[in-house]
Amino acid sequence: MSDEVKDAGLVAMISSILGGNKRADPVAPPPLAEVPPIVPADPVEPAATSRSEFRSDAAKAESAPDAAAAAAEPAEPPAQIATTRDGKRLLPAEAIADLVLGELRKLDNFPSSGVSVTVYGYRHWNAMLTFAPFSTSFQNATRFRQAVPDLVFKLRRFVELEI
């Protein structure tokens, strides 16, 4: 049995399960922007609230020189982002998944919750989208999944998976 016959049989079986002999219209993936992705910075830990924040305006005016001196000295140097010889940034899988999700959120009708991005592979890393039940329609999920290969191809030019 040839592959074409097997594929036709699988398509017929899936279409009968999903809604009779209705065939879904081919959906074109949405266009993606040509700008390089914005790499999220490490989140800064919010400072614990202290009683000095609740002082009166007069007390704040008196301690202004002390606050200026404290602000002049950085608490810790910014973390260096590792890069490859090609100039690509080395990021962990979670950071790349956040990048992919951030780029996909720019698309029309992308769900605000119920979407999971999994980054896998090594040199030629890839991404996979999974949707929670009822988070989006079947056609929108198909459209978003078709957009992922183009997005991954563009992100690979700027980002490398860190192991």
Helices and strands as residue ranges (DSSP letters): H 3-19, G 51-54, H 57-62, H 64-72, E 89-91, H 93-104, E 115-120, E 126-131, H 138-156, E 159-161
